[in-house]
């Protein structure tokens, strides 16, 4: 009884097909992992930028309001002096 080459459990075509499929699946898994990592970094960066904007607004808002009040007060004093 002789075995034909195509009836062997692991002939070169099957081995190449299995290797190709595993490489494609592995590549897709790595691409998905990197896309999830990139998405997480982008979303965290967006959250960080929003936090920085809110913090900057909290710090700068009183200074801007104080400058507006002082400017308004100084302009009011000048108007009273001219009148």
Protein Blocks (a to p, Z undefined) as FASTA:
>chain_A
ZZdfklpfbdfklmmmmmmmmmmmmmmmmmmmmmmmmmmmmmmmmmmmmmmmmmmmmmmm
mmmmmmmmmmmmmmmmmmmmmZZ
